[in-house]
Amino acid sequence: MSENFHKIRLPKWDTEDPELWFQLCEDTFTIAQCEDQKVQAILVQRELPQSVTATVRQYITKPNESSRYADLKKAILARLLRPSR
């Protein structure tokens, strides 16, 4: 699947609901049978605005390859989601 990653189209970044956006991306990965952490991370990075990538720069420039997408997602959600009360 990695050789066809350029054909995968993710939804546009949703500032209002990043959790839903990630779920939609993961649904797309499932349909496309894309399980590679590196490919998933790169596809997500292409859709993120600079304001978001700047806050998670270390996960982009020095990723742990075995958990690259999972780490990126976790870092983004930790920075953007506020606890509900």
N, C-alpha and C positions, 0 to 999 in steps of 0.2 A: 504493500500500500504506500509506503514512503515515496516511491517514485512518482506517484500521482497526487502528491499533497497539494500541488498548485491548483488542482481542480476543486478542492474543498472550499466551500464558501460559508463563512461564519456570519452570524448576524452582526449588525453594527453595534458598537459598544453602547451599553445602556447605563448612563450615570445614575439614573434613578433606582435601578434594581440590579446591581452587579451579581447577586446570587442567582437570580433568574437567568441573566445573561450567560453565566457559566454553565447552568443546566442546559440551556439551549445549545451551547457549544458542545457539551458532552454528548447530547443526543445526536448531533451532527457527526461527531467522531464515531459513535456507535454504528450509525447507518453506513458511514464510509469505511468501517472496519479499520479505523486508525487507532492503534494502541500504543504507538511509539511516543514516549514522553517528550523527546526532543521535538518531533514534528508538531505535536499538540501545542507545546510552548511557543514555538515559532509562529504557528498560525494565530494563536491568541495575541502574541506581541504585535502582529501586523495590524490588529484592530484597536489596540489601546491608544488613547491619546497620550501625548508627551507628558502631560501632567500626572498621569498614572505611572508611566514607565520610569519617570524620574524618581518616584518614591520607592520603587523596587529594583533599582539599577543593579544592585549586587546580585540579584537572582537572575538577571539577564547576562551580565558580564562574567560572572563566576558561578555558573550553575553546578549543582550536583546532578550529573547526567542521568543517574538512575531514578531520580525523583523530580526532574526539572519542571514539568508541568504542575505537579502536585504542590511543590514548594512555591512556585510563582502564584498559583491560585490562592493558596493559604495566605501568603504575604499581602496580596491585593485585598482580599476580603478582610483581613485583620486591620488594615489601614482605612478601609472605606465603610465598614459596617459599624454601626453604633449599637450597643446593647439595648434591647427593648425592655421597657419598664412598664 
